[in-house]
Amino acid sequence: VMSILLHGDAAFAGQGIVYETFHLSDLPSYTTHGTVHVVVNNQIGFTTDPRMARSSPYPTDVARVVNAPIFHVNADDPEAVVYVCNVAAEWRSTFHKDVVVDLVCYRRNGHNEMDEPMFTQPLMYKQIRKQKPVLQKYAELLISQGVVNQLEYEEEIAKYDKICEEAHARSKDEKILHIKHWLDSPWPGFFTLDGQPRSMTCPSTGLNEEDLTHIGQVASSVPVEDFTIHGGRS
């Protein structure tokens, strides 16, 4: 099992939980023996320019707190990305320490449906609109090298589009939302077969007064005779 975390660049630099969990990464009772952090670095946080979002040059600089190796790679070069990811996996497997892959890329569309990036980052998005998508760039490279031809490329695209279209068509046939499908490990005693809760009631969990008194007395008593309690605790 290998722990992999996927981050955005602005979140990696700006959310305290990233820094906090790096400090947990090598503690004996918390470690996962190395996590691979993949940062999708699209060089913008919602609408915020990096110069206004952080004080260090790279979003991944927070990983330096545990001396994690950080690989910056051009995400427009798929083969370089695969190579770097293999190195990161080998590092983690060999040294059992965290490692970071910084995918330097861009975001073609807005942060969400309400965001039109041309409003806040017009110069950046004029450049992005001129940029060929990575799939097109890599396909042209492979075709120029004779690895594949244009027809094979188009067939692969059509094959993938067909998978997506068929899945989309099947999704329209689903009429019932099953809760159990969204659970990592459905509890057999908690849900019925169709995913509905078995019962909205729960058994009584109360204790009688005698048990509570016993627990209180044991918790507040001296464990053995002639035992001197610390003055600050008595």
RAGIUR-V750067 format. One line per field, one symbol per residue. phi: phi as a letter, one per 20 degrees, with the letter a starting at -180 (. if undefined). psi: psi as a letter, one per 40 degrees, with the letter a starting at -180 (. if undefined). A space follows every 50 residues. Layout:
BEGIN
phi = ???
psi = ???
END
This chain:
BEGIN
phi = .cfcddceffffedegfffffffefdfgecfdmodeeddeeembdlcefg fddbedfdfefffffdlffcdecfffdgffffffffffffgffedlcfbc ddeebbdfdffbfeedfffdcfffeffffeffgfffffffffffemfcdg ffffffffffgfgfffffffffefdceegffdefbgefeddffenegfbe dcffdfdffffffffffffdeffcfldeeggfde
psi = hhhhhhiidddddehdddddddeedehdeeiefhhhhhhggefhhcehid dedieidideddeedefhihhhiheegdddddddddddddddddefiiih hhhhaihdaidadehhddddgdddeddddehhidddddddddddeediid dddddddddddddddddddddeehehhhddeehdghhdediideeihdie iiiheiiidddddddddddeihdiifhhihdee.
END
